[in-house]
């Protein structure tokens, strides 16, 4: 019930704002996404609307979009994390809905030169060289992150409702090599999911489901969750490739630094950018992007 109240509240707010703003409304998932996209939009022609809540900010954004579309509300666009939508058929589709190129916004940041800038800033040149360089580090991040990503996908696919919030990555990631122990990962997630329904399968069963889900055809950037990769990177900068204080490279701080290191030139090469341009062409006179972007 609360979900529907929240959706209606957001939709009504946008309807009310139309009386004083004739430009484009862009719906995004939460304040961090809003902060990111603000750098690229024309603020006179476009207004970003941050929407967050339970059970999922993404679902809330999509439901708000659908309500407005049913009411023939023109000039609204939604940008959401793809999650696993590029790997399976999504029930949500609309010409006013754009998904991130990779799994989420954070993976787009990590899959750019912004990652190299952050590594150079907080890493140790000697340790990075010993580890095998930035490219090997990126490979190690993806390999570890994929196991967590596949477990998230299995949980979503099989309706297991596993809890990933608050898991301690140091309990299943080797801080020196960044290699993952899948059984320890599964146990850590199950420990956080004791109240989930249905009860999680046993560890070996879950590991087998992960193995069955894996495929060499899957793009790692679609499997990995950006927040997971940042958690692993945080561990690496503290031990494997750096000697930074844990407080200096905590995940929220790293995500802010990645956003700051991400340049407009990177954004202009993304599918999101091209999709927004196409949307503008199909929805005159509404605009989103700054002319100089």
PAZAPA-4460 file (N, C-alpha, C; in steps of 0.05 Angstrom, whole numbers, plus 32768, in hexadecimal, padded with zeros to 4 digits):
% residues 293
    n_x    n_y    n_z   ca_x   ca_y   ca_z    c_x    c_y    c_z   seq   type   mol
   8011   7FE8   8000   8000   8000   8000   8011   8019   8000     1      X     A
   8026   8019   8011   8038   8031   8012   8045   8036   7FF7     2      X     A
   804C   8020   7FE9   8058   8024   7FCE   8046   8033   7FBC     3      X     A
   802C   802C   7FBB   8019   803A   7FAA   8015   8057   7FB2     4      X     A
   8015   805C   7FCD   8012   8078   7FD6   802A   8088   7FCE     5      X     A
   8042   807C   7FCF   805B   808A   7FC7   805B   8090   7FA9     6      X     A
   8052   807D   7F99   8051   8081   7F7C   803D   8098   7F76     7      X     A
   8026   8097   7F82   8012   80AC   7F7C   801C   80C7   7F86     8      X     A
   802A   80C8   7F9C   8034   80E1   7FA7   8048   80EE   7F94     9      X     A
   805B   80DD   7F8A   806F   80E7   7F77   8061   80F1   7F5D    10      X     A
   804E   80E1   7F53   8041   80E8   7F3A   8031   8102   7F3D    11      X     A
   8023   8105   7F54   8014   811E   7F59   8026   8136   7F5B    12      X     A
   803D   8132   7F67   8050   8149   7F6A   8059   8153   7F4F    13      X     A
   805E   8140   7F3D   8067   8148   7F22   8050   8155   7F13    14      X     A
   8038   814B   7F16   8021   8158   7F09   801E   8175   7F12    15      X     A
   8022   8179   7F2C   801F   8194   7F38   8035   81A6   7F2D    16      X     A
   804D   819B   7F2A   8064   81AB   7F21   8060   81B4   7F04    17      X     A
   8050   81A5   7EF5   804C   81AC   7ED8   8040   81C8   7ED5    18      X     A
   8031   81D1   7EE9   8025   81EC   7EE7   8039   8202   7EE8    19      X     A
   8051   81FC   7EF3   8066   8211   7EF5   807F   820A   7EE6    20      X     A
   8080   81F2   7EDA   8098   81EA   7ECA   808F   81DB   7EB1    21      X     A
   8095   81E6   7E9A   808C   81DA   7E81   80A0   81C8   7E73    22      X     A
   80B7   81C4   7E80   80CD   81B4   7E74   80CA   8196   7E7A    23      X     A
   80E1   8188   7E77   80E2   816B   7E7A   80E6   8164   7E97    24      X     A
   80D8   814F   7EA0   80DC   8143   7EBA   80EB   8129   7EB5    25      X     A
   8103   8126   7EC2   8112   810D   7EC0   8112   80FF   7EDB    26      X     A
   8107   80E7   7EDC   8105   80D8   7EF5   811D   80C6   7EF8    27      X     A
   812A   80C7   7F0F   8142   80B7   7F14   8140   80AA   7F30    28      X     A
   8151   8096   7F35   8151   8087   7F4D   8162   8095   7F63    29      X     A
   8157   80A6   7F73   8165   80B0   7F8A   8177   80C8   7F85    30      X     A
   8181   80D3   7F9B   8191   80EC   7F9A   81AC   80E9   7F8D    31      X     A
   81B9   80D2   7F90   81D4   80CF   7F84   81D2   80CF   7F65    32      X     A
   81BD   80C2   7F5B   81B9   80C2   7F3E   81B2   80DF   7F35    33      X     A
   81A2   80ED   7F44   819B   8108   7F3E   81B4   8119   7F3D    34      X     A
   81C6   8117   7F50   81DF   8126   7F51   81F0   8120   7F38    35      X     A
   81F0   8107   7F30   8200   8100   7F18   81F5   810D   7EFF    36      X     A
   81DB   8109   7EFA   81D0   8112   7EE0   81CD   8131   7EDF    37      X     A
   81CD   813E   7EF6   81CB   815C   7EF6   81E1   8169   7EE6    38      X     A
   81F8   815B   7EE4   820F   8167   7ED6   820B   8169   7EB8    39      X     A
   81F8   815A   7EAD   81F5   8157   7E90   81DB   8163   7E85    40      X     A
   81C9   816C   7E96   81AF   8175   7E8D   81AE   8193   7E8A    41      X     A
   819B   819C   7E7B   8194   81B9   7E79   8180   81BF   7E8F    42      X     A
   8189   81CC   7EA4   8178   81D0   7EBB   8160   81E3   7EB6    43      X     A
   8162   81F2   7EA1   814C   8204   7E9A   8136   81F5   7E8B    44      X     A
   813E   81DF   7E7D   812C   81D0   7E6C   8123   81B6   7E79    45      X     A
   8131   81AE   7E8E   812D   8194   7E99   812F   8194   7EB8    46      X     A
   811E   8185   7EC5   811E   8183   7EE2   8121   8166   7EEA    47      X     A
   8135   815F   7EFA   8139   8144   7F04   8128   813F   7F1C    48      X     A
   811B   8128   7F1D   810A   8121   7F34   8115   8108   7F41    49      X     A
   811F   810A   7F59   812A   80F3   7F68   8114   80E3   7F75    50      X     A
   8113   80CA   7F6F   80FE   80B8   7F79   810B   80A0   7F86    51      X     A
   8106   809C   7FA0   8112   8085   7FAE   80FE   807A   7FC2    52      X     A
   8102   8061   7FC9   80F0   8055   7FDD   80F0   8037   7FDA    53      X     A
   80DE   802A   7FE8   80DB   800D   7FE7   80C2   8005   7FD7    54      X     A
   80C2   7FED   7FCB   80D6   7FD8   7FCD   80EF   7FDD   7FBC    55      X     A
   80ED   7FEF   7FA8   8103   7FF4   7F96   80FF   800F   7F8A    56      X     A
   8114   8020   7F8B   8112   803A   7F7E   810D   8038   7F61    57      X     A
   8119   8024   7F54   8115   8020   7F37   80F8   801B   7F31    58      X     A
   80EB   8009   7F40   80CF   8003   7F3B   80BE   801B   7F40    59      X     A
   80C4   802B   7F55   80B5   8043   7F5A   80B7   8057   7F43    60      X     A
   80CF   805B   7F38   80D3   806C   7F22   80C2   8063   7F0A    61      X     A
   80C3   804A   7F04   80B4   803F   7EED   8096   8042   7EF1    62      X     A
   808D   803D   7F09   8070   803F   7F0F   8066   805C   7F0D    63      X     A
   8077   806E   7F17   8070   808B   7F14   806F   8092   7EF7    64      X     A
   8082   8089   7EE7   8082   808E   7ECA   8068   8083   7EBD    65      X     A
   8060   806B   7EC4   8049   805E   7EB9   802F   806E   7EC0    66      X     A
   802D   8077   7ED8   8016   8087   7EE0   8013   80A1   7ECF    67      X     A
   802A   80AE   7ECC   802A   80C7   7EBD   8024   80C2   7E9F    68      X     A
   802E   80AC   7E95   8029   80A5   7E79   800B   809F   7E74    69      X     A
   7FFF   8091   7E88   7FE2   808B   7E85   7FD1   80A4   7E85    70      X     A
   7FDC   80B9   7E91   7FCE   80D3   7E91   7FD7   80E5   7E7B    71      X     A
   7FE4   80DA   7E67   7FEE   80E9   7E4F   7FFE   8102   7E58    72      X     A
   800F   80FD   7E6B   8021   8112   7E75   803A   8113   7E64    73      X     A
   803D   8128   7E54   8053   812B   7E42   806C   8135   7E50    74      X     A
   8084   812F   7E44   809D   813B   7E4E   80A7   812E   7E66    75      X     A
   80A4   8113   7E69   80AF   8105   7E80   80C0   80EE   7E76    76      X     A
   80D7   80EB   7E83   80EB   80D7   7E7B   80F6   80CA   7E95    77      X     A
   80FA   80B0   7E95   8105   80A2   7EAC   811F   8095   7EA5    78      X     A
   8134   8098   7EB6   814E   808A   7EB2   8152   8079   7ECB    79      X     A
   8155   805F   7EC7   8158   804C   7EDD   8170   803A   7ED9    80      X     A
   8178   802D   7EEE   818D   8018   7EEC   8182   8000   7EDC    81      X     A
   8193   7FF5   7ECB   818A   7FDE   7EBB   8187   7FC5   7ECC    82      X     A
   8198   7FC3   7EE1   8199   7FAA   7EF1   819E   7F93   7EDD    83      X     A
   818C   7F7F   7EDC   8190   7F68   7ECA   817F   7F6A   7EB1    84      X     A
   8174   7F82   7EAB   8161   7F85   7E95   816D   7F80   7E7A    85      X     A
   8188   7F85   7E77   8195   7F80   7E5D   819A   7F63   7E58    86      X     A
   8196   7F52   7E6D   819C   7F36   7E6B   8183   7F24   7E6A    87      X     A
   816C   7F30   7E70   8153   7F21   7E6F   813C   7F34   7E66    88      X     A
   8126   7F28   7E5F   8110   7F38   7E56   8103   7F47   7E6E    89      X     A
   8102   7F61   7E6C   80F6   7F71   7E82   80D9   7F76   7E7C    90      X     A
   80C8   7F75   7E91   80AC   7F7B   7E8E   80A6   7F99   7E8A    91      X     A
   80BB   7FA9   7E8E   80B7   7FC6   7E8D   80C3   7FD2   7E73    92      X     A
   80B2   7FDF   7E63   80BC   7FEB   7E4B   80AC   8004   7E45    93      X     A
   80B9   8018   7E3B   80AC   8031   7E33   80C0   8042   7E24    94      X     A
   80B6   8051   7E10   80C8   8063   7E02   80D2   807A   7E14    95      X     A
   80C6   807C   7E2C   80CF   8091   7E3E   80E0   8085   7E55    96      X     A
   80E9   806D   7E51   80FA   805F   7E66   8115   8058   7E5A    97      X     A
   812A   8062   7E68   8146   805D   7E5F   8154   804E   7E76    98      X     A
   8164   803A   7E6E   8173   802B   7E82   8191   8031   7E7F    99      X     A
   81A0   802E   7E95   81BD   8032   7E94   81CA   801E   7E80   100      X     A
   81E1   8025   7E75   81EE   8014   7E62   81F6   7FF9   7E6F   101      X     A
   8200   7FFB   7E87   8209   7FE3   7E96   81F5   7FDE   7EAD   102      X     A
   81FC   7FCD   7EC0   81EA   7FC5   7ED5   81DD   7FDC   7EE4   103      X     A
   81ED   7FF1   7EE9   81E3   8008   7EF8   81F6   801F   7EF3   104      X     A
   81EF   8036   7EFF   81FF   804E   7EFB   821B   804A   7F05   105      X     A
   821F   803D   7F1C   823A   8039   7F27   824C   8028   7F15   106      X     A
   8240   8014   7F07   8251   8004   7EF5   8259   8015   7EDD   107      X     A
   8248   8028   7ED5   824F   803A   7EBF   8267   804B   7EC7   108      X     A
   8267   8054   7EE0   827E   8064   7EEA   8297   8053   7EEB   109      X     A
   8295   803B   7EF4   82AC   8029   7EF7   82B6   8020   7EDC   110      X     A
   82A5   801E   7EC8   82AC   8015   7EAD   82B5   802D   7E9D   111      X     A
   82C3   8040   7EA9   82CD   8058   7E9B   82E8   805F   7EA7   112      X     A
   82F4   8074   7E9C   830E   807C   7EA6   830C   8089   7EC1   113      X     A
   82F3   808D   7ECB   82F0   8097   7EE7   82FC   8084   7EFB   114      X     A
   82FA   806A   7EF5   8306   8056   7F07   8324   8059   7F09   115      X     A
   8331   805D   7EF2   834E   8060   7EF1   8357   8079   7F02   116      X     A
   8347   808E   7F00   834D   80A7   7F0F   834C   80A2   7F2D   117      X     A
   8338   8093   7F35   8334   808D   7F52   834A   807B   7F5C   118      X     A
   8352   8067   7F4B   8367   8055   7F53   8382   8064   7F55   119      X     A
   8387   8075   7F42   83A0   8085   7F43   83A1   8097   7F5C   120      X     A
   8389   80A1   7F64   8388   80B3   7F7B   838C   80A5   7F95   121      X     A
   8380   808D   7F98   8380   8080   7FB2   8391   8067   7FB4   122      X     A
   839A   805D   7F9D   83AA   8044   7F9C   83C8   804A   7FA0   123      X     A
   83D6   8034   7FA3   83F3   8035   7FA5   83FF   802B   7F8A   124      X     A
   840F   803C   7F7E   841B   8034   7F64   842A   801A   7F66   125      X     A
   8439   8016   7F7B   8448   7FFE   7F7F   8436   7FE5   7F82   126      X     A
   8421   7FE8   7F92   840E   7FD2   7F96   83FE   7FCC   7F7D   127      X     A
   83F6   7FE1   7F6E   83E7   7FDD   7F56   83F8   7FCE   7F41   128      X     A
   8411   7FD6   7F3F   8423   7FC8   7F2C   8427   7FAB   7F34   129      X     A
   842A   7FA6   7F4E   842E   7F8B   7F58   8415   7F7A   7F53   130      X     A
   83FE   7F87   7F55   83E4   7F79   7F51   83E0   7F72   7F34   131      X     A
   83ED   7F81   7F21   83EA   7F7C   7F05   83DF   7F93   7EF5   132      X     A
   83DC   7FAA   7F02   83D3   7FC2   7EF4   83B5   7FC6   7EF6   133      X     A
   83AC   7FDD   7EEB   8390   7FE4   7EED   837D   7FD0   7EDE   134      X     A
   8387   7FC5   7EC8   8376   7FB3   7EB8   8371   7F99   7EC8   135      X     A
   8386   7F8E   7ED5   8382   7F76   7EE4   8371   7F7B   7EFC   136      X     A
   8373   7F93   7F08   8362   7F9A   7F1F   8345   7F9B   7F16   137      X     A
   8340   7FA7   7EFF   8324   7FA8   7EF5   8319   7F8C   7EF1   138      X     A
   832A   7F7A   7EE6   8321   7F5E   7EE2   831B   7F51   7EFC   139      X     A
   832C   7F56   7F11   8328   7F4A   7F2B   830E   7F54   7F38   140      X     A
   8309   7F6E   7F35   82F0   7F79   7F3F   82D8   7F6B   7F33   141      X     A
   82D8   7F69   7F18   82C2   7F5D   7F0A   82BE   7F3F   7F11   142      X     A
   82D4   7F30   7F13   82D2   7F14   7F1A   82C5   7F10   7F35   143      X     A
   82CE   7F21   7F49   82C2   7F1E   7F63   82A5   7F28   7F63   144      X     A
   82A0   7F3E   7F56   8286   7F4A   7F55   8271   7F39   7F47   145      X     A
   827A   7F29   7F34   8267   7F18   7F25   825A   7F03   7F37   146      X     A
   8269   7EF8   7F4A   825D   7EE3   7F5B   8247   7EF0   7F6C   147      X     A
   824B   7F08   7F76   8236   7F16   7F85   821F   7F1C   7F72   148      X     A
   8226   7F25   7F5A   8211   7F2D   7F47   8200   7F15   7F3F   149      X     A
   820C   7EFE   7F3A   81FD   7EE6   7F33   81EB   7EDE   7F4B   150      X     A
   81F5   7EE0   7F63   81E4   7ED9   7F7A   81CC   7EEC   7F7C   151      X     A
   81D0   7F06   7F77   81BA   7F19   7F76   81A6   7F11   7F61   152      X     A
   81B0   7F09   7F49   819E   7F02   7F33   818E   7EE8   7F3A   153      X     A
   819C   7ED4   7F46   818E   7EBC   7F4E   8178   7EC2   7F62   154      X     A
   817F   7ED4   7F75   816B   7EDB   7F8A   8153   7EE9   7F7D   155      X     A
   8158   7EFA   7F69   8142   7F08   7F5B   8132   7EF4   7F4A   156      X     A
   8140   7EE3   7F3B   8133   7ED0   7F29   8122   7EBC   7F38   157      X     A
   812C   7EB2   7F4E   811F   7E9C   7F5D   810D   7EA7   7F74   158      X     A
   810B   7EC1   7F77   80FA   7ECC   7F8C   8104   7EC5   7FA8   159      X     A
   811E   7EC5   7FAC   8129   7EBD   7FC6   812A   7ED4   7FDA   160      X     A
   8127   7EED   7FD1   8127   7F04   7FE3   813F   7F05   7FF5   161      X     A
   8157   7EFE   7FEB   816F   7EFF   7FFB   8176   7F1C   8001   162      X     A
   8182   7F21   8018   8189   7F3B   8021   81A7   7F40   801C   163      X     A
   81AD   7F55   800D   81C9   7F5C   8007   81D2   7F75   8016   164      X     A
   81BF   7F85   801F   81C6   7F9D   802E   81D5   7F96   8047   165      X     A
   81EC   7FA3   804A   81FB   7FA0   8063   820E   7F88   8064   166      X     A
   8211   7F79   804E   8224   7F63   804E   8240   7F6D   8050   167      X     A
   8251   7F5E   805E   826D   7F66   8062   827F   7F58   804D   168      X     A
   8289   7F67   803A   8298   7F5B   8024   82B2   7F50   802E   169      X     A
   82BD   7F5A   8043   82D7   7F50   804E   82D4   7F33   8058   170      X     A
   82BB   7F2A   805C   82B7   7F0F   8066   82B8   7EFA   8050   171      X     A
   82B8   7F03   8037   82BA   7EEF   8021   82CC   7EF8   800A   172      X     A
   82DA   7F0F   800D   82ED   7F18   7FF9   8309   7F18   8006   173      X     A
   831D   7F0C   7FF8   8338   7F0D   8001   8343   7F29   7FFC   174      X     A
   8349   7F38   8011   8351   7F54   800E   836B   7F58   7FFF   175      X     A
   837B   7F43   7FFD   8395   7F46   7FEF   8393   7F3E   7FD1   176      X     A
   8382   7F2C   7FCB   837F   7F23   7FAF   8365   7F2B   7FA2   177      X     A
   8351   7F33   7FB2   8336   7F3A   7FAA   8327   7F22   7F9F   178      X     A
   8330   7F0A   7FA4   8322   7EF2   7F9C   830B   7EEC   7FAF   179      X     A
   82F6   7EE0   7FA4   82DD   7EDC   7FB4   82DA   7EBF   7FBC   180      X     A
   82CF   7EBA   7FD4   82C8   7EA0   7FDD   82A9   7E9E   7FDB   181      X     A
   829F   7E90   7FC7   8282   7E90   7FC2   8272   7E85   7FDA   182      X     A
   827C   7E70   7FE6   826E   7E64   7FFD   826C   7E78   8014   183      X     A
   8282   7E86   8019   8281   7E9A   802E   826E   7EB1   8027   184      X     A
   826E   7EB8   800D   825B   7ECD   8003   823F   7EC4   8009   185      X     A
   8238   7EAB   8001   821D   7EA1   8005   8215   7EA1   8022   186      X     A
   8228   7E98   8033   8222   7E97   8050   821E   7EB3   805B   187      X     A
   822D   7EC7   8052   822A   7EE2   805C   820F   7EED   8054   188      X     A
   8207   7EE8   803B   81ED   7EF1   8032   81D6   7EE3   8041   189      X     A
   81D9   7EC9   8045   81C5   7EBA   8054   81C2   7EC4   8070   190      X     A
   81D9   7ECC   807C   81D8   7ED6   8098   81C8   7EF0   8099   191      X     A
   81C9   7F00   8083   81BA   7F19   8082   819D   7F14   8079   192      X     A
   8197   7EFB   8071   817C   7EF6   8066   816C   7EE2   8077   193      X     A
   8172   7EE2   8091   8165   7ECF   80A2   8146   7ED2   80A4   194      X     A
   813D   7EEB   809F   8120   7EEF   80A0   8113   7EEE   8085   195      X     A
   8122   7EE7   8071   8117   7EE7   8055   8104   7ECF   8052   196      X     A
   80F0   7ED2   8041   80DE   7EBD   803A   80DC   7EBB   801C   197      X     A
   80DF   7EA3   8010   80E4   7E8A   801E   8100   7E88   8029   198      X     A
   8105   7E75   803B   811F   7E71   8046   8133   7E6A   8030   199      X     A
   814B   7E75   8031   815F   7E70   801C   8167   7E53   801A   200      X     A
   816D   7E49   8002   8177   7E2D   8000   8192   7E2A   800E   201      X     A
   819C   7E11   8010   81B6   7E0D   801D   81CC   7E18   800B   202      X     A
   81E4   7E1B   8017   81FA   7E28   8009   8202   7E1B   7FEF   203      X     A
   8203   7E01   7FEF   820B   7DF2   7FD6   81F6   7DF6   7FC0   204      X     A
   81DD   7DF6   7FC8   81C8   7DFA   7FB4   81CA   7E16   7FA8   205      X     A
   81CE   7E2A   7FB9   81D1   7E45   7FAF   81E9   7E48   7F9D   206      X     A
   8200   7E3C   7FA4   8218   7E3D   7F94   8213   7E30   7F79   207      X     A
   8203   7E1A   7F79   81FD   7E0C   7F5F   81EB   7E1E   7F4E   208      X     A
   81D9   7E2D   7F5A   81C8   7E3F   7F4B   81D9   7E55   7F3E   209      X     A
   81ED   7E5F   7F4E   81FF   7E74   7F43   820E   7E68   7F2B   210      X     A
   8218   7E50   7F2E   8228   7E43   7F18   8216   7E3F   7F00   211      X     A
   81FD   7E37   7F04   81EB   7E32   7EED   81E4   7E4C   7EDF   212      X     A
   81E4   7E62   7EEE   81DC   7E7C   7EE2   81F3   7E88   7ED2   213      X     A
   820C   7E81   7ED8   8223   7E8D   7ECC   8224   7E86   7EAE   214      X     A
   822F   7E98   7E9E   8233   7E94   7E82   8248   7EA6   7E78   215      X     A
   825A   7E9C   7E67   826F   7EAC   7E5B   8264   7EC1   7E48   216      X     A
   824B   7EBE   7E40   823E   7ED2   7E2E   8235   7EEB   7E3D   217      X     A
   8234   7EEA   7E57   822B   7F00   7E67   8240   7F16   7E69   218      X     A
   8239   7F2E   7E64   824B   7F45   7E68   824E   7F4A   7E87   219      X     A
   8266   7F48   7E92   826A   7F4D   7EAE   825E   7F67   7EB8   220      X     A
   825E   7F7C   7EA7   8254   7F96   7EAF   8236   7F96   7EB1   221      X     A
   8228   7F81   7EA7   820C   7F7E   7EAA   8205   7F6D   7EC3   222      X     A
   8218   7F5C   7ECB   8214   7F4B   7EE2   821A   7F59   7EFC   223      X     A
   8231   7F67   7EFD   823A   7F73   7F16   822A   7F8B   7F1E   224      X     A
   8225   7F8C   7F38   8218   7FA4   7F44   822E   7FB8   7F4B   225      X     A
   822A   7FD1   7F43   823F   7FE5   7F48   8246   7FE8   7F65   226      X     A
   8232   7FE8   7F77   8238   7FEB   7F93   824A   7FD4   7F9E   227      X     A
   8246   7FBC   7F93   8257   7FA5   7F9B   8274   7FAA   7F92   228      X     A
   8277   7FB3   7F79   8292   7FB8   7F6F   82A0   7FCE   7F7F   229      X     A
   8291   7FE2   7F87   829D   7FF8   7F97   82A6   7FED   7FB2   230      X     A
   8296   7FDC   7FBE   829D   7FCF   7FD7   82B7   7FC0   7FD4   231      X     A
   82BA   7FB1   7FBF   82D2   7FA1   7FBA   82EA   7FB4   7FB5   232      X     A
   82E5   7FC9   7FA5   82FA   7FDC   7FA0   8304   7FE9   7FBA   233      X     A
   82F1   7FEF   7FCC   82F8   7FFB   7FE6   830B   7FE9   7FF5   234      X     A
   8306   7FCF   7FF5   8318   7FBC   8002   8333   7FBC   7FF4   235      X     A
   8333   7FBD   7FDA   834C   7FBC   7FCB   835E   7FD4   7FD0   236      X     A
   8352   7FEC   7FD2   8361   8004   7FD7   836C   8005   7FF3   237      X     A
   8360   7FF5   8004   836A   7FF4   8020   8380   7FE0   8023   238      X     A
   8381   7FCB   8012   8395   7FB6   8016   83A3   7FAF   7FFB   239      X     A
   8395   7FA3   7FE8   83A1   7F97   7FD1   83B0   7FAB   7FBF   240      X     A
   83A4   7FC2   7FBA   83B1   7FD5   7FA8   83B6   7FF1   7FB4   241      X     A
   83B4   7FF2   7FCF   83B8   800B   7FDC   83BB   8008   7FFA   242      X     A
   83C0   801D   8007   83C3   801D   8024   83B2   8033   8031   243      X     A
   839C   803A   8023   838B   804F   802D   837C   8047   8046   244      X     A
   8377   805B   8056   8366   8056   806E   834A   804E   8065   245      X     A
   833F   803B   8074   8324   8032   806C   8310   8049   806A   246      X     A
   8313   805D   807B   8300   8073   807B   8304   8084   8062   247      X     A
   831C   8085   8057   8321   8095   803F   8316   8089   8025   248      X     A
   8312   806E   8026   8309   8061   800E   82EF   8051   8013   249      X     A
   82DF   805B   8026   82C6   804D   802C   82B4   8050   8013   250      X     A
   82A2   803D   800E   8293   803B   7FF5   8284   8054   7FED   251      X     A
   8276   8061   8000   8267   8079   7FF8   8279   808F   7FEE   252      X     A
   8291   8092   7FFB   82A4   80A6   7FF3   82B0   809F   7FD7   253      X     A
   82B5   8085   7FD2   82BF   807D   7FB8   82AB   8083   7FA2   254      X     A
   8291   807E   7FA7   827D   8083   7F93   827C   80A1   7F8D   255      X     A
   827E   80B2   7FA1   827F   80CF   7F9C   8297   80D6   7F8B   256      X     A
   82AE   80CA   7F91   82C6   80D1   7F82   82C4   80C6   7F65   257      X     A
   82B7   80B0   7F61   82B3   80A6   7F46   82A1   80B9   7F36   258      X     A
   828C   80C3   7F43   827A   80D6   7F35   8289   80EF   7F2E   259      X     A
   829A   80F9   7F40   82AA   8111   7F3A   82BE   810D   7F24   260      X     A
   82C9   80F4   7F22   82DD   80EE   7F0E   82D2   80E8   7EF3   261      X     A
   82B7   80E5   7EF2   82AA   80DE   7ED8   82A5   80F7   7EC8   262      X     A
   82B1   80F8   7EB0   82B0   8110   7E9F   8298   8110   7E8C   263      X     A
   8291   8127   7E83   827B   8129   7E6F   8281   811A   7E56   264      X     A
   829B   8119   7E4E   82A3   810B   7E36   829C   80ED   7E38   265      X     A
   829E   80E2   7E50   8297   80C6   7E53   8279   80C2   7E4F   266      X     A
   8269   80D5   7E5B   824C   80D3   7E59   8242   80D5   7E3D   267      X     A
   824F   80E6   7E2D   8246   80EA   7E11   824B   80D1   7E00   268      X     A
   825A   80BD   7E09   825E   80A5   7DFA   824C   808E   7E03   269      X     A
   823A   8094   7E15   8229   807E   7E20   820F   807B   7E10   270      X     A
   8203   8064   7E13   81E9   805F   7E06   81D3   8070   7E13   271      X     A
   81D6   8076   7E2D   81C2   8088   7E3A   81C1   80A2   7E2B   272      X     A
   81D8   80AE   7E26   81DA   80C8   7E19   81CC   80C7   7DFD   273      X     A
   81D2   80B2   7DEE   81C5   80AF   7DD3   81A7   80AB   7DD6   274      X     A
   819F   809C   7DEA   8182   8097   7DEE   8173   80B0   7DF6   275      X     A
   8180   80C1   7E06   8174   80DB   7E0E   8171   80ED   7DF5   276      X     A
   8186   80ED   7DE5   8185   80FD   7DCC   816D   80F3   7DBA   277      X     A
   816A   80D9   7DB8   8154   80CE   7DA8   8139   80D6   7DB4   278      X     A
   8137   80D5   7DCF   811E   80DD   7DDC   8118   80FA   7DD7   279      X     A
   812C   810B   7DD8   8128   8128   7DD2   811D   812C   7DB5   280      X     A
   8129   811D   7DA2   8120   811F   7D86   8103   8117   7D83   281      X     A
   80FB   8102   7D93   80DF   80F8   7D90   80CB   8107   7DA2   282      X     A
   80D5   8119   7DB2   80C3   8127   7DC5   80C7   8145   7DC5   283      X     A
   80C6   8152   7DAE   80C9   816F   7DAE   80B0   817C   7DBB   284      X     A
   80B3   8192   7DC9   80CC   81A3   7DCB   80DC   819C   7DE4   285      X     A
   80D6   8185   7DF0   80E4   817F   7E0A   8101   8178   7E06   286      X     A
   8111   8183   7E18   812E   817E   7E17   8138   8175   7E33   287      X     A
   8150   8167   7E32   815C   815E   7E4B   8179   8167   7E4D   288      X     A
   8188   8162   7E38   81A5   8167   7E38   81AC   8184   7E33   289      X     A
   81C2   818D   7E3F   81CD   81A7   7E39   81D8   81A6   7E1D   290      X     A
   81D5   81BD   7E0F   81DF   81BE   7DF3   81FC   81B9   7DF0   291      X     A
   820C   81C1   7E04   8229   81BD   7E02   8232   81A1   7E0B   292      X     A
   821F   8191   7E16   8227   8176   7E1E   822E   8165   7E06   293      X     A
***
